[in-house]
Amino acid sequence: MPPSALQPRRCYKLHDVEATFCFVDLAGFSALTEAHGDDAAADLAVRFTGLVTETLAENGRLVKTIGDAVLVVSPSPAPGVQFISAAHPGCARTRSA
């Protein structure tokens, strides 16, 4: 057993935090990549991330991008729902552009 395994672990106090997580993925992204190529797919992913960032405003925070998907956190369910409601029509426009 390595010596580091024998060291006492630090205990951290955890605080209750209310948060709502939204994972948003572009449907059909793999098919788009196959049909139109990597450059077109990358362009769409960048535009999608920009749209998400614009739509979030004060409703939350972009945590991470994962290819054609984003992970967003908001302080409570209501702002998360507001974000999704605002982003959905924009996503349809981005996809058809």
C-alpha positions, 0 to 999 in steps of 0.5 A: 500500500502506498504511503499516501493511502495511509494519510488521513483524509480531509473532511469537508463540510458540504452545503445544501445547494439548489440547482437545476441542470439542463443537458441540451443535445442537437438531434441529428448532429451525427447525420449532419456531420456525415452529410455535410462534413466536419467543418459544417458540423463544427460551425453549427456547434459553435453557433449553437454554443453562441445561441445558448450563451446569448439565451442564458443571460441571467437564467444560468451558466454554461458549464460545459460544451461536449461536441454538439451538446451543452450542460447548463446550470441555473439556480432553480427550476424556473430559470432553467425552464425559461432558458429551455423555452427561450432556446428552443425556437432559436435552436430551430432557426440555427439548425435550418440556417 
